[in-house]
Each structure stands twice: as C-alpha cells, then as structure tokens.
Amino acid sequence: MPTLFRFLFFCALIAGAIYGSMVALVVLVEPREREVTVRIPSERLNPPKQ
C-alpha cells in the first residue's frame, strides 16, 4: 500500500501545482484592452448579382 499512497500524494502535488498556477494567473495577470479592427472585403458585404 505505500506505493499507492505515494502515487496519490504525487498526483495531489501535481494537481495542487496546476491549481496554484491557475489561481496565480487569475490574481496577478491583468488583461489589456485594445481596439480591434477587422477588414471585411466589399464582395462579402455587397455580393455581385448573377
């Protein structure tokens, strides 16, 4: 049984590290707002009549 507990402890450590890094990203990283411009070709807005 010690190997099972060691494996579960190792899995818990990995899950805790992933969870901790996600919490750190949410708390420490601030998204920047910026203006986005998307060019749409005129053919898509006014399709040629056939």
C-alpha distance matrix in Angstrom:
0.0 3.8 5.4 5.2 6.5 8.7 10.0 10.8 12.4 14.3 15.5 16.6 18.4 20.2 21.2 22.4 24.5 26.0 26.8 28.3 30.4 31.7 32.7 34.4 36.3 37.5 38.6 40.1 41.7 45.0 46.4 50.0 52.6 55.0 57.6 56.9 59.8 59.5 62.5 63.4 65.9 69.1 68.7 65.7 67.6 70.9 70.4 73.6 75.4 75.9
3.8 0.0 3.8 5.4 5.2 6.1 8.6 9.9 10.4 12.1 14.2 15.1 16.3 18.4 19.8 20.7 22.4 24.4 25.3 26.4 28.5 30.2 31.0 32.4 34.5 35.9 36.8 38.0 39.7 43.2 44.8 48.3 51.1 53.5 56.3 55.7 58.7 58.6 61.7 62.7 65.3 68.6 68.4 65.5 67.3 70.7 70.3 73.5 75.5 76.1
5.4 3.8 0.0 3.8 5.5 4.9 6.0 8.6 9.7 10.3 12.2 14.0 15.1 16.5 18.2 19.6 21.0 22.6 24.0 25.3 27.0 28.6 30.0 31.2 33.0 34.7 35.8 36.9 38.3 41.7 43.1 46.6 49.3 51.6 54.3 53.5 56.3 56.1 59.0 60.0 62.5 65.8 65.5 62.7 64.7 68.0 67.5 70.6 72.6 73.1
5.2 5.4 3.8 0.0 3.8 5.4 5.1 6.1 8.5 9.8 10.5 12.2 14.1 15.4 16.4 18.0 19.9 21.2 22.2 23.9 25.8 27.0 28.3 29.9 31.6 33.0 34.3 35.6 37.0 40.3 41.6 45.1 47.7 50.0 52.6 51.8 54.6 54.3 57.3 58.2 60.7 63.9 63.6 60.7 62.6 65.9 65.4 68.5 70.4 71.0
6.5 5.2 5.5 3.8 0.0 3.8 5.4 5.1 6.0 8.5 9.8 10.3 12.1 14.2 15.1 16.0 18.1 19.9 20.5 21.8 24.1 25.5 26.3 27.9 30.0 31.2 32.2 33.6 35.3 38.6 40.2 43.8 46.4 48.9 51.7 51.2 54.2 54.1 57.3 58.3 61.0 64.2 64.1 61.1 62.8 66.3 66.0 69.2 71.2 71.9
8.7 6.1 4.9 5.4 3.8 0.0 3.8 5.5 5.0 6.1 8.6 9.8 10.5 12.4 14.2 15.1 16.5 18.5 19.7 20.7 22.6 24.4 25.5 26.6 28.6 30.3 31.2 32.2 33.9 37.3 38.9 42.4 45.2 47.6 50.5 49.9 52.9 52.9 56.0 57.2 59.8 63.2 63.1 60.3 62.1 65.5 65.2 68.4 70.6 71.3
10.0 8.6 6.0 5.1 5.4 3.8 0.0 3.8 5.4 5.0 6.2 8.6 9.8 10.7 12.3 14.1 15.4 16.7 18.2 19.7 21.3 22.8 24.3 25.6 27.2 28.9 30.2 31.3 32.5 35.9 37.2 40.7 43.3 45.6 48.2 47.5 50.4 50.2 53.2 54.2 56.8 60.1 59.9 57.0 58.9 62.3 61.9 65.1 67.2 67.8
10.8 9.9 8.6 6.1 5.1 5.5 3.8 0.0 3.8 5.4 5.0 6.1 8.5 9.9 10.4 12.0 14.1 15.3 16.1 17.9 19.9 21.0 22.1 23.9 25.7 26.9 28.2 29.6 31.0 34.3 35.6 39.2 41.7 44.2 46.9 46.2 49.2 49.1 52.2 53.3 56.0 59.1 59.1 56.1 57.8 61.2 60.9 64.2 66.2 67.0
12.4 10.4 9.7 8.5 6.0 5.0 5.4 3.8 0.0 3.8 5.4 5.0 6.2 8.7 9.8 10.3 12.2 14.3 15.0 16.0 18.2 19.9 20.7 22.1 24.2 25.6 26.4 27.7 29.5 32.8 34.5 38.1 40.8 43.4 46.3 45.9 49.0 49.2 52.4 53.7 56.5 59.7 59.9 56.9 58.5 62.0 62.0 65.3 67.4 68.4
14.3 12.1 10.3 9.8 8.5 6.1 5.0 5.4 3.8 0.0 3.8 5.4 5.1 6.3 8.7 9.8 10.6 12.5 14.2 15.2 16.7 18.6 20.0 21.0 22.8 24.6 25.7 26.6 28.0 31.5 33.0 36.4 39.2 41.6 44.4 43.9 46.9 47.0 50.1 51.5 54.1 57.5 57.6 54.8 56.5 60.0 59.8 63.1 65.4 66.2
15.5 14.2 12.2 10.5 9.8 8.6 6.2 5.0 5.4 3.8 0.0 3.8 5.4 5.2 6.1 8.5 9.9 10.7 12.2 14.0 15.5 16.6 18.3 19.9 21.3 22.8 24.3 25.5 26.6 29.9 31.1 34.6 37.2 39.6 42.2 41.6 44.5 44.5 47.6 48.7 51.5 54.7 54.7 51.8 53.5 57.0 56.8 60.1 62.2 63.1
16.6 15.1 14.0 12.2 10.3 9.8 8.6 6.1 5.0 5.4 3.8 0.0 3.8 5.5 5.0 5.9 8.5 9.8 10.3 11.8 14.1 15.2 16.1 17.9 19.8 21.0 22.1 23.6 25.1 28.4 29.9 33.5 36.2 38.8 41.6 41.2 44.4 44.6 47.9 49.1 52.0 55.2 55.4 52.4 53.9 57.4 57.5 60.8 63.0 64.1
18.4 16.3 15.1 14.1 12.1 10.5 9.8 8.5 6.2 5.1 5.4 3.8 0.0 3.8 5.5 5.0 6.1 8.6 9.8 10.3 12.2 14.2 15.2 16.2 18.3 20.0 20.8 21.8 23.4 26.9 28.7 32.2 35.1 37.6 40.6 40.4 43.6 44.0 47.3 48.8 51.7 54.9 55.3 52.5 54.0 57.5 57.7 61.0 63.4 64.5
20.2 18.4 16.5 15.4 14.2 12.4 10.7 9.9 8.7 6.3 5.2 5.5 3.8 0.0 3.8 5.4 5.1 6.2 8.6 9.8 10.7 12.4 14.3 15.3 16.6 18.6 20.0 20.8 21.9 25.3 26.7 30.1 32.9 35.2 38.1 37.6 40.7 40.9 44.1 45.5 48.3 51.6 51.9 49.1 50.8 54.3 54.3 57.6 60.0 61.1
21.2 19.8 18.2 16.4 15.1 14.2 12.3 10.4 9.8 8.7 6.1 5.0 5.5 3.8 0.0 3.8 5.5 5.2 6.1 8.5 9.9 10.6 12.3 14.1 15.4 16.7 18.4 19.8 20.8 24.0 25.2 28.8 31.4 33.9 36.6 36.2 39.4 39.5 42.8 44.1 47.0 50.2 50.5 47.5 49.0 52.6 52.7 56.1 58.3 59.5
22.4 20.7 19.6 18.0 16.0 15.1 14.1 12.0 10.3 9.8 8.5 5.9 5.0 5.4 3.8 0.0 3.8 5.4 5.0 5.9 8.5 9.8 10.4 12.0 14.1 15.3 16.2 17.7 19.4 22.6 24.4 28.0 30.8 33.5 36.5 36.5 39.8 40.4 43.8 45.3 48.4 51.5 52.1 49.1 50.4 54.0 54.4 57.8 60.2 61.5
24.5 22.4 21.0 19.9 18.1 16.5 15.4 14.1 12.2 10.6 9.9 8.5 6.1 5.1 5.5 3.8 0.0 3.8 5.5 5.0 6.1 8.6 9.9 10.4 12.2 14.3 15.3 15.9 17.4 20.9 22.7 26.1 29.1 31.6 34.7 34.7 38.0 38.6 42.0 43.7 46.7 49.9 50.6 47.8 49.1 52.8 53.2 56.6 59.1 60.4
26.0 24.4 22.6 21.2 19.9 18.5 16.7 15.3 14.3 12.5 10.7 9.8 8.6 6.2 5.2 5.4 3.8 0.0 3.8 5.4 5.2 6.3 8.7 9.9 10.7 12.5 14.4 15.3 16.0 19.3 20.5 24.0 26.7 29.2 32.1 31.8 35.0 35.4 38.7 40.3 43.3 46.5 47.1 44.2 45.6 49.2 49.6 53.0 55.4 56.7
26.8 25.3 24.0 22.2 20.5 19.7 18.2 16.1 15.0 14.2 12.2 10.3 9.8 8.6 6.1 5.0 5.5 3.8 0.0 3.8 5.5 5.1 6.3 8.6 9.9 10.7 12.4 14.1 15.3 18.3 19.8 23.5 26.0 28.8 31.7 31.7 35.1 35.7 39.1 40.7 43.8 46.9 47.6 44.6 45.7 49.4 49.9 53.4 55.7 57.2
28.3 26.4 25.3 23.9 21.8 20.7 19.7 17.9 16.0 15.2 14.0 11.8 10.3 9.8 8.5 5.9 5.0 5.4 3.8 0.0 3.8 5.4 5.1 6.1 8.6 9.9 10.5 11.8 13.7 17.0 19.1 22.7 25.6 28.4 31.6 32.0 35.5 36.4 40.0 41.8 45.0 48.1 49.0 46.2 47.1 50.9 51.6 55.1 57.6 59.2
30.4 28.5 27.0 25.8 24.1 22.6 21.3 19.9 18.2 16.7 15.5 14.1 12.2 10.7 9.9 8.5 6.1 5.2 5.5 3.8 0.0 3.8 5.4 5.0 6.2 8.7 9.9 10.2 11.3 14.8 16.6 20.0 23.1 25.7 28.9 29.1 32.5 33.5 36.9 38.9 42.0 45.2 46.2 43.4 44.5 48.2 48.9 52.4 55.0 56.6
31.7 30.2 28.6 27.0 25.5 24.4 22.8 21.0 19.9 18.6 16.6 15.2 14.2 12.4 10.6 9.8 8.6 6.3 5.1 5.4 3.8 0.0 3.8 5.4 5.1 6.3 8.7 10.0 10.4 13.4 14.7 18.4 21.0 23.8 26.8 26.9 30.3 31.1 34.7 36.4 39.7 42.7 43.7 40.8 41.7 45.5 46.2 49.7 52.2 53.9
32.7 31.0 30.0 28.3 26.3 25.5 24.3 22.1 20.7 20.0 18.3 16.1 15.2 14.3 12.3 10.4 9.9 8.7 6.3 5.1 5.4 3.8 0.0 3.8 5.4 5.1 6.2 8.5 10.0 12.7 14.8 18.5 21.2 24.3 27.5 28.0 31.7 32.8 36.5 38.3 41.7 44.6 45.8 42.8 43.5 47.3 48.2 51.8 54.3 56.1
34.4 32.4 31.2 29.9 27.9 26.6 25.6 23.9 22.1 21.0 19.9 17.9 16.2 15.3 14.1 12.0 10.4 9.9 8.6 6.1 5.0 5.4 3.8 0.0 3.8 5.5 5.2 5.7 7.8 11.1 13.7 17.2 20.2 23.3 26.7 27.5 31.1 32.5 36.1 38.3 41.6 44.6 46.0 43.3 43.9 47.7 48.8 52.3 55.0 56.9
36.3 34.5 33.0 31.6 30.0 28.6 27.2 25.7 24.2 22.8 21.3 19.8 18.3 16.6 15.4 14.1 12.2 10.7 9.9 8.6 6.2 5.1 5.4 3.8 0.0 3.8 5.5 5.4 5.4 8.7 10.6 14.1 17.1 19.9 23.2 23.8 27.4 28.8 32.4 34.5 37.8 40.9 42.2 39.5 40.2 44.0 45.1 48.5 51.2 53.2
37.5 35.9 34.7 33.0 31.2 30.3 28.9 26.9 25.6 24.6 22.8 21.0 20.0 18.6 16.7 15.3 14.3 12.5 10.7 9.9 8.7 6.3 5.1 5.5 3.8 0.0 3.8 5.9 6.0 8.0 9.9 13.6 16.1 19.3 22.5 23.3 27.0 28.4 32.1 34.1 37.6 40.4 41.8 38.9 39.4 43.2 44.4 48.0 50.5 52.6
38.6 36.8 35.8 34.3 32.2 31.2 30.2 28.2 26.4 25.7 24.3 22.1 20.8 20.0 18.4 16.2 15.3 14.4 12.4 10.5 9.9 8.7 6.2 5.2 5.5 3.8 0.0 3.8 6.1 7.9 11.0 14.3 17.1 20.5 23.9 25.2 29.0 30.8 34.5 36.7 40.2 42.9 44.6 41.8 42.1 45.9 47.3 50.9 53.5 55.7
40.1 38.0 36.9 35.6 33.6 32.2 31.3 29.6 27.7 26.6 25.5 23.6 21.8 20.8 19.8 17.7 15.9 15.3 14.1 11.8 10.2 10.0 8.5 5.7 5.4 5.9 3.8 0.0 3.8 6.5 9.9 12.8 16.1 19.2 22.8 24.2 28.0 30.0 33.6 36.0 39.5 42.3 44.1 41.6 41.9 45.7 47.1 50.6 53.4 55.6
41.7 39.7 38.3 37.0 35.3 33.9 32.5 31.0 29.5 28.0 26.6 25.1 23.4 21.9 20.8 19.4 17.4 16.0 15.3 13.7 11.3 10.4 10.0 7.8 5.4 6.0 6.1 3.8 0.0 3.8 6.5 9.5 12.8 15.8 19.3 20.6 24.3 26.2 29.8 32.3 35.7 38.6 40.4 37.9 38.3 42.0 43.5 46.9 49.8 52.0
45.0 43.2 41.7 40.3 38.6 37.3 35.9 34.3 32.8 31.5 29.9 28.4 26.9 25.3 24.0 22.6 20.9 19.3 18.3 17.0 14.8 13.4 12.7 11.1 8.7 8.0 7.9 6.5 3.8 0.0 3.8 6.5 9.6 12.9 16.4 18.1 21.9 24.1 27.8 30.3 33.8 36.5 38.5 36.1 36.1 39.9 41.6 45.0 47.9 50.3
46.4 44.8 43.1 41.6 40.2 38.9 37.2 35.6 34.5 33.0 31.1 29.9 28.7 26.7 25.2 24.4 22.7 20.5 19.8 19.1 16.6 14.7 14.8 13.7 10.6 9.9 11.0 9.9 6.5 3.8 0.0 3.8 6.5 9.6 13.1 14.4 18.2 20.3 24.0 26.5 30.0 32.7 34.7 32.3 32.4 36.1 37.8 41.2 44.1 46.5
50.0 48.3 46.6 45.1 43.8 42.4 40.7 39.2 38.1 36.4 34.6 33.5 32.2 30.1 28.8 28.0 26.1 24.0 23.5 22.7 20.0 18.4 18.5 17.2 14.1 13.6 14.3 12.8 9.5 6.5 3.8 0.0 3.8 6.4 10.1 12.1 15.8 18.4 21.9 24.7 28.2 30.8 33.1 30.9 30.8 34.5 36.4 39.7 42.7 45.2
52.6 51.1 49.3 47.7 46.4 45.2 43.3 41.7 40.8 39.2 37.2 36.2 35.1 32.9 31.4 30.8 29.1 26.7 26.0 25.6 23.1 21.0 21.2 20.2 17.1 16.1 17.1 16.1 12.8 9.6 6.5 3.8 0.0 3.8 7.0 9.4 13.1 15.9 19.4 22.1 25.7 28.0 30.5 28.2 27.8 31.5 33.6 37.0 39.9 42.6
55.0 53.5 51.6 50.0 48.9 47.6 45.6 44.2 43.4 41.6 39.6 38.8 37.6 35.2 33.9 33.5 31.6 29.2 28.8 28.4 25.7 23.8 24.3 23.3 19.9 19.3 20.5 19.2 15.8 12.9 9.6 6.4 3.8 0.0 3.8 6.4 9.9 13.0 16.3 19.3 22.7 25.0 27.6 25.7 25.3 28.8 31.0 34.2 37.3 40.0
57.6 56.3 54.3 52.6 51.7 50.5 48.2 46.9 46.3 44.4 42.2 41.6 40.6 38.1 36.6 36.5 34.7 32.1 31.7 31.6 28.9 26.8 27.5 26.7 23.2 22.5 23.9 22.8 19.3 16.4 13.1 10.1 7.0 3.8 0.0 3.8 6.6 10.1 13.1 16.1 19.5 21.6 24.4 22.6 21.9 25.4 27.7 30.9 34.0 36.8
56.9 55.7 53.5 51.8 51.2 49.9 47.5 46.2 45.9 43.9 41.6 41.2 40.4 37.6 36.2 36.5 34.7 31.8 31.7 32.0 29.1 26.9 28.0 27.5 23.8 23.3 25.2 24.2 20.6 18.1 14.4 12.1 9.4 6.4 3.8 0.0 3.8 6.6 10.0 12.9 16.3 18.7 21.2 19.3 19.1 22.6 24.7 27.9 31.0 33.6
59.8 58.7 56.3 54.6 54.2 52.9 50.4 49.2 49.0 46.9 44.5 44.4 43.6 40.7 39.4 39.8 38.0 35.0 35.1 35.5 32.5 30.3 31.7 31.1 27.4 27.0 29.0 28.0 24.3 21.9 18.2 15.8 13.1 9.9 6.6 3.8 0.0 3.8 6.5 9.6 12.9 15.2 17.9 16.4 16.1 19.4 21.6 24.6 27.8 30.5
59.5 58.6 56.1 54.3 54.1 52.9 50.2 49.1 49.2 47.0 44.5 44.6 44.0 40.9 39.5 40.4 38.6 35.4 35.7 36.4 33.5 31.1 32.8 32.5 28.8 28.4 30.8 30.0 26.2 24.1 20.3 18.4 15.9 13.0 10.1 6.6 3.8 0.0 3.8 6.4 9.8 12.5 14.7 13.0 13.2 16.7 18.4 21.5 24.7 27.3
62.5 61.7 59.0 57.3 57.3 56.0 53.2 52.2 52.4 50.1 47.6 47.9 47.3 44.1 42.8 43.8 42.0 38.7 39.1 40.0 36.9 34.7 36.5 36.1 32.4 32.1 34.5 33.6 29.8 27.8 24.0 21.9 19.4 16.3 13.1 10.0 6.5 3.8 0.0 3.8 6.5 9.2 11.7 10.7 11.1 14.1 15.8 18.6 22.0 24.5
63.4 62.7 60.0 58.2 58.3 57.2 54.2 53.3 53.7 51.5 48.7 49.1 48.8 45.5 44.1 45.3 43.7 40.3 40.7 41.8 38.9 36.4 38.3 38.3 34.5 34.1 36.7 36.0 32.3 30.3 26.5 24.7 22.1 19.3 16.1 12.9 9.6 6.4 3.8 0.0 3.8 6.4 8.4 7.0 7.5 10.6 12.2 15.1 18.4 21.0
65.9 65.3 62.5 60.7 61.0 59.8 56.8 56.0 56.5 54.1 51.5 52.0 51.7 48.3 47.0 48.4 46.7 43.3 43.8 45.0 42.0 39.7 41.7 41.6 37.8 37.6 40.2 39.5 35.7 33.8 30.0 28.2 25.7 22.7 19.5 16.3 12.9 9.8 6.5 3.8 0.0 3.8 5.4 5.7 7.0 9.0 10.0 12.3 15.9 18.3
69.1 68.6 65.8 63.9 64.2 63.2 60.1 59.1 59.7 57.5 54.7 55.2 54.9 51.6 50.2 51.5 49.9 46.5 46.9 48.1 45.2 42.7 44.6 44.6 40.9 40.4 42.9 42.3 38.6 36.5 32.7 30.8 28.0 25.0 21.6 18.7 15.2 12.5 9.2 6.4 3.8 0.0 3.8 5.3 5.1 5.9 7.7 9.8 13.3 16.1
68.7 68.4 65.5 63.6 64.1 63.1 59.9 59.1 59.9 57.6 54.7 55.4 55.3 51.9 50.5 52.1 50.6 47.1 47.6 49.0 46.2 43.7 45.8 46.0 42.2 41.8 44.6 44.1 40.4 38.5 34.7 33.1 30.5 27.6 24.4 21.2 17.9 14.7 11.7 8.4 5.4 3.8 0.0 3.8 5.5 5.2 5.0 7.0 10.6 12.9
65.7 65.5 62.7 60.7 61.1 60.3 57.0 56.1 56.9 54.8 51.8 52.4 52.5 49.1 47.5 49.1 47.8 44.2 44.6 46.2 43.4 40.8 42.8 43.3 39.5 38.9 41.8 41.6 37.9 36.1 32.3 30.9 28.2 25.7 22.6 19.3 16.4 13.0 10.7 7.0 5.7 5.3 3.8 0.0 3.8 5.7 5.7 9.1 12.0 14.4
67.6 67.3 64.7 62.6 62.8 62.1 58.9 57.8 58.5 56.5 53.5 53.9 54.0 50.8 49.0 50.4 49.1 45.6 45.7 47.1 44.5 41.7 43.5 43.9 40.2 39.4 42.1 41.9 38.3 36.1 32.4 30.8 27.8 25.3 21.9 19.1 16.1 13.2 11.1 7.5 7.0 5.1 5.5 3.8 0.0 3.8 6.2 9.6 12.1 15.2
70.9 70.7 68.0 65.9 66.3 65.5 62.3 61.2 62.0 60.0 57.0 57.4 57.5 54.3 52.6 54.0 52.8 49.2 49.4 50.9 48.2 45.5 47.3 47.7 44.0 43.2 45.9 45.7 42.0 39.9 36.1 34.5 31.5 28.8 25.4 22.6 19.4 16.7 14.1 10.6 9.0 5.9 5.2 5.7 3.8 0.0 3.8 6.4 8.8 12.2
70.4 70.3 67.5 65.4 66.0 65.2 61.9 60.9 62.0 59.8 56.8 57.5 57.7 54.3 52.7 54.4 53.2 49.6 49.9 51.6 48.9 46.2 48.2 48.8 45.1 44.4 47.3 47.1 43.5 41.6 37.8 36.4 33.6 31.0 27.7 24.7 21.6 18.4 15.8 12.2 10.0 7.7 5.0 5.7 6.2 3.8 0.0 3.8 6.4 9.1
73.6 73.5 70.6 68.5 69.2 68.4 65.1 64.2 65.3 63.1 60.1 60.8 61.0 57.6 56.1 57.8 56.6 53.0 53.4 55.1 52.4 49.7 51.8 52.3 48.5 48.0 50.9 50.6 46.9 45.0 41.2 39.7 37.0 34.2 30.9 27.9 24.6 21.5 18.6 15.1 12.3 9.8 7.0 9.1 9.6 6.4 3.8 0.0 3.8 6.4
75.4 75.5 72.6 70.4 71.2 70.6 67.2 66.2 67.4 65.4 62.2 63.0 63.4 60.0 58.3 60.2 59.1 55.4 55.7 57.6 55.0 52.2 54.3 55.0 51.2 50.5 53.5 53.4 49.8 47.9 44.1 42.7 39.9 37.3 34.0 31.0 27.8 24.7 22.0 18.4 15.9 13.3 10.6 12.0 12.1 8.8 6.4 3.8 0.0 3.8
75.9 76.1 73.1 71.0 71.9 71.3 67.8 67.0 68.4 66.2 63.1 64.1 64.5 61.1 59.5 61.5 60.4 56.7 57.2 59.2 56.6 53.9 56.1 56.9 53.2 52.6 55.7 55.6 52.0 50.3 46.5 45.2 42.6 40.0 36.8 33.6 30.5 27.3 24.5 21.0 18.3 16.1 12.9 14.4 15.2 12.2 9.1 6.4 3.8 0.0
